[in-house]
Amino acid sequence: MRTVIYAGTFDPFTNGHIDLVQRASQLFDKVIIAVARNEKKSPMFSMEERVDLCEQVLKGMKGIEVCGFSVLLGDFARQHDATILRGLRAVSDFEYEFQLANMNRAIYPDVETVFLTPADHLSYISSSLVKEIASLGGDVGKFVPKVVNAAVIERFAKQNALPVGK
């Protein structure tokens, strides 16, 4: 069985992430969405909330598993006998992802990294931009699934007591 791990903070999970999961599911038998704890990024949602949102969004997709993790990605990939999947939206992503893949290869020579690009109409979406727009009251509904949009609206409404997009 060919398994790939798509790891990230997924704070929040976007339509671009869904696109990569769908693409990966055509290439691999199993896709593990590995939600990183990563407190350095000060996530808007807890790891448990992010795992739950991903599970809700991906419910019913065959060969998809969602779980949280807080170890080195290479160790996690070895535990699951898996390849690592990274998404590339733009050339600016490539330098960082290339460096990360080479570092992983230096530590874990048996773990491969593959790169996929999202559909053109999704290439500009990032979780960071979604959070920034939502924090200023903008509507992010076309960038994230409905359940994620509702969670983002609720979170910013509580944090800012400001009206947030529809």
C-alpha positions in Angstrom: 0.0 0.0 0.0 1.4 3.4 -1.0 0.8 5.9 1.8 1.5 9.7 1.7 1.5 12.1 4.6 0.2 15.6 4.0 1.4 17.5 7.1 0.7 21.0 8.1 -0.7 23.3 10.7 -4.0 23.6 8.6 -5.0 26.7 10.6 -7.5 26.9 9.0 -8.0 24.1 6.4 -8.6 25.7 3.0 -10.0 24.8 -0.4 -6.4 24.7 -1.6 -5.7 22.0 1.0 -8.7 20.0 -0.2 -7.5 20.2 -3.7 -4.1 18.7 -2.8 -5.8 15.9 -0.8 -7.9 15.0 -3.8 -4.9 15.1 -6.1 -2.9 13.0 -3.7 -5.7 10.4 -3.3 -5.4 9.7 -7.0 -1.7 8.9 -6.7 -1.6 7.1 -3.4 -3.7 4.4 -1.7 -3.8 6.2 1.6 -3.5 9.9 2.4 -2.8 10.8 6.0 -3.6 14.4 6.9 -1.2 15.0 9.7 -2.1 18.1 11.7 0.9 19.5 13.5 0.7 20.8 17.0 3.2 23.6 16.2 2.6 26.1 19.0 5.3 28.4 17.6 2.8 29.6 15.0 0.2 30.5 17.7 -2.6 28.7 15.9 -6.1 30.1 16.0 -7.6 26.7 16.7 -6.2 23.9 19.0 -4.8 20.8 17.3 -7.9 18.9 18.4 -10.1 21.5 16.8 -8.1 21.5 13.6 -8.2 17.7 13.4 -12.0 17.8 14.0 -12.5 20.4 11.2 -10.4 18.4 8.8 -12.3 15.2 9.6 -15.6 17.0 9.0 -14.4 18.4 5.7 -12.9 15.2 4.4 -15.7 12.9 5.7 -16.6 10.3 3.1 -13.4 10.5 1.1 -12.0 7.1 0.5 -8.5 6.3 1.8 -8.2 9.5 3.9 -7.1 9.5 7.6 -6.7 12.6 9.8 -4.6 12.6 12.9 -2.6 15.0 15.0 1.2 14.8 15.5 3.9 16.4 17.5 7.1 14.6 16.5 9.5 15.2 13.7 7.8 14.7 10.4 10.4 12.2 9.2 9.8 10.1 12.3 6.1 10.2 11.7 6.6 9.2 8.0 8.8 6.3 9.1 6.2 5.1 11.6 3.6 5.0 8.8 6.0 3.7 6.1 5.0 6.8 4.1 6.1 9.4 1.6 5.8 13.1 2.6 3.6 15.4 0.5 4.3 19.1 0.3 2.2 21.7 -1.6 3.8 24.4 -3.8 1.6 27.4 -4.6 4.4 29.7 -5.9 8.1 29.9 -6.6 8.4 31.6 -3.2 7.3 28.3 -1.6 9.8 26.3 -3.5 12.9 27.5 -1.8 11.7 26.8 1.7 10.1 23.4 0.7 13.3 22.4 -1.2 15.5 23.1 1.8 13.1 21.3 4.1 13.0 18.2 1.8 16.8 18.1 1.6 17.1 18.4 5.4 14.6 15.6 5.8 16.6 13.5 3.2 19.8 14.1 5.2 18.2 12.9 8.4 15.9 10.2 6.9 17.4 9.0 3.6 14.7 6.4 3.3 11.8 8.9 3.3 10.9 10.6 0.1 9.2 14.0 -0.4 6.9 14.7 -3.3 5.5 18.0 -4.4 2.1 18.9 -5.8 0.7 22.2 -7.0 -2.9 23.2 -6.5 -5.3 24.1 -9.3 -4.6 27.6 -10.7 -7.7 29.1 -9.3 -6.6 28.1 -5.8 -2.9 28.9 -5.9 -3.2 32.2 -4.1 -5.1 30.9 -1.0 -3.1 30.5 2.2 -4.2 30.0 5.8 -2.3 33.1 6.8 -4.2 35.3 4.3 -7.5 33.7 5.3 -6.9 34.5 8.9 -5.8 38.1 8.1 -8.9 38.8 6.0 -11.2 37.2 8.6 -9.6 39.1 11.5 -10.4 42.4 9.7 -14.0 41.4 9.1 -13.7 40.1 5.6 -15.6 37.3 4.0 -13.5 34.2 3.5 -16.3 31.9 2.5 -15.0 31.3 -1.0 -11.6 30.2 0.3 -12.6 27.6 2.9 -15.3 24.9 3.3 -18.5 25.9 4.9 -17.8 24.2 8.3 -14.4 25.9 8.5 -15.9 29.3 7.5 -18.5 29.0 10.3 -15.7 28.1 12.8 -13.5 31.0 11.7 -16.4 33.5 11.9 -17.3 32.2 15.4 -13.6 32.4 16.6 -13.1 35.9 15.4 -16.4 37.1 16.6 -15.5 35.9 20.1 -11.9 37.3 19.9 -12.7 40.6 18.4 -16.3 41.2 19.2 -16.4 42.5 15.6 -18.9 41.6 12.9 -17.1 39.1 10.6 -17.9 38.2 7.0 -21.0 36.3 6.1 
